Amino acid sequence: MKIKPFYIGVAAAIAVTTTIFAKTSVEENITKKIEAISKFTKVVNTVETYYVDPLTIEEIITKALKGLLSNLDAHSAYLDKKHYKELQIQTSGEFGGLGITVGMRDGALTVIAPLEGTPADKAGLKPGDIILKINDKSTLDMTLDEAVSLMRGKPGTKIKLTIYRKGVPKPFVVEITRAIIKVDSVYAKHILKPDILYLRITNFDKKVVDEVKKILRKNPKTKGIVIDLRNNPGGLLSQAVGLSDLFIEKGVIVSQKGRIKSENRTYYAHKSGTIKDIPLVVLVNGGSASASEIVSGALQDHHRAVIVGEKTFGKGSVQVILPIGKDEAIKLTIARYYLPSGRTIQAKGITPDIIAYPGKVEKKEDAFAIKEAELKAHLKSELEKIDSNATKKEDKKEDKNLIDEEKLYNDAQLKEAYDVLKALIITKERN
């Protein structure tokens, strides 16, 4: 009977000791915070007193906040009144821009991807290009938001970008005219035959999943699909999850994990409506980022698709806009994305199952090619055809929804994807 009080006494002693340590820890934490704030105040006062140019307290604090957020990571930022208003315009209405998605890679302002058909795309900008200057301003000490703000502007106005491109001897200047950016996020074609579907997704806006569903309903005899996510800089998480869910029957698609438990989320696939019997190949490159990496990574982890192309950009972090007043806010990274296997996208990207580089495919010489001796007779025959067709005036219209052999051989990555898809279809039909 005497043993019981002994255990109670030990438990009580542990509880008291734990309380003392907890109290000490809290007190130490408070002391450290006070010391840190005191240090910050001293630096602010010193700058206000001795800096070569006069600065108000408001200006010093603003600069301090910008420095703090930009030093956390490439995507966090302090948004003053001007930049916060620009962000609201960007998300709620039309604005003039270049049609380019950029990010910070190793401290350099880097092109993630030009959106198809936009001024940046037409000017020839490529994923991986480093923007050294925007007009006459160097980007080396510029934040991502400052760079984006400078590149946006009134439609019809011109901007000069100084570009460094790997493999090119020296930097070059590209002049681009800003325009209202409107891009079709999804379109479909067929590769050589009606039963091979090519889905091009340029960015993940709110219409992607619905558009893909419509296309699939219109093509019920599809035997295989190539999903082209090259130069797709991302977009809405919900659309990336929704697109993946169309092809994955069950399990995790992506999870989001941060320090705050309320921000941790896991997104699962649903069995209903899953397209599980059609072989898939997904095309990616260095311009595929964020939502594109979630889709390609989830399909890869579930062994639902073969990924073809080049390593993706590696943007797998989650940002939120947190207002700190009526006219100001901070953009803060609060979590990272994790694929079904548990791997992170951030700074690592998706490595394709089959590496394929851009370029043209050189056709092998046709065994039945016209011999030199037969050339004259052949040309005579062709002339007769031209004369005959001239009288009939028949217009042969190009099928814009078909990727023919010539177009296929002009895109080595797409040709590789098509060959892989054909092999998957043959394997499926034999089983």
HELIX and SHEET records of a PDB file:
HELIX    1   1 ILE A    3  TYR A   50  1                                  48    
HELIX    2   2 ILE A   57  SER A   70  1                                  14    
HELIX    3   3 LYS A   81  SER A   92  1                                  12    
HELIX    4   4 PRO A  119  LYS A  122  1                                   4    
HELIX    5   5 LEU A  144  MET A  151  1                                   8    
HELIX    6   6 VAL A  208  LYS A  218  1                                  11    
HELIX    7   7 LEU A  237  PHE A  247  1                                  11    
HELIX    8   8 LYS A  261  GLU A  263  5                                   3    
HELIX    9   9 ALA A  291  ASP A  301  1                                  11    
HELIX   10  10 GLU A  372  GLU A  374  5                                   3    
HELIX   11  11 LEU A  375  LYS A  392  1                                  18    
HELIX   12  12 GLU A  405  TYR A  409  1                                   5    
HELIX   13  13 ALA A  412  ARG A  430  1                                  19    
SHEET    1   A 4 ALA A  77  LEU A  79  0                                        
SHEET    2   A 4 ALA A 329  TYR A 338 -1                                        
SHEET    3   A 4 VAL A 252  GLY A 258 -1                                        
SHEET    4   A 4 ARG A 265  TYR A 268 -1                                        
SHEET    1   B 3 ALA A  77  LEU A  79  0                                        
SHEET    2   B 3 ALA A 329  TYR A 338 -1                                        
SHEET    3   B 3 SER A 317  PRO A 323 -1                                        
SHEET    1   C 2 GLY A  96  GLY A  97  0                                        
SHEET    2   C 2 ALA A 179  ILE A 180 -1                                        
SHEET    1   D 2 ILE A 100  ARG A 105  0                                        
SHEET    2   D 2 ALA A 108  PRO A 114 -1                                        
SHEET    1   E 4 LYS A 137  SER A 138  0                                        
SHEET    2   E 4 ILE A 130  ILE A 134 -1                                        
SHEET    3   E 4 LYS A 158  TYR A 164 -1                                        
SHEET    4   E 4 PHE A 172  THR A 177 -1                                        
SHEET    1   F 7 ILE A 354  ILE A 355  0                                        
SHEET    2   F 7 VAL A 306  GLY A 309  1                                        
SHEET    3   F 7 LEU A 280  VAL A 284  1                                        
SHEET    4   F 7 GLY A 224  ASP A 228  1                                        
SHEET    5   F 7 ILE A 196  ILE A 201  1                                        
SHEET    6   F 7 VAL A 186  ILE A 191 -1                                        
SHEET    7   F 7 LEU A 402  ILE A 403  1                                        
END                                                                             
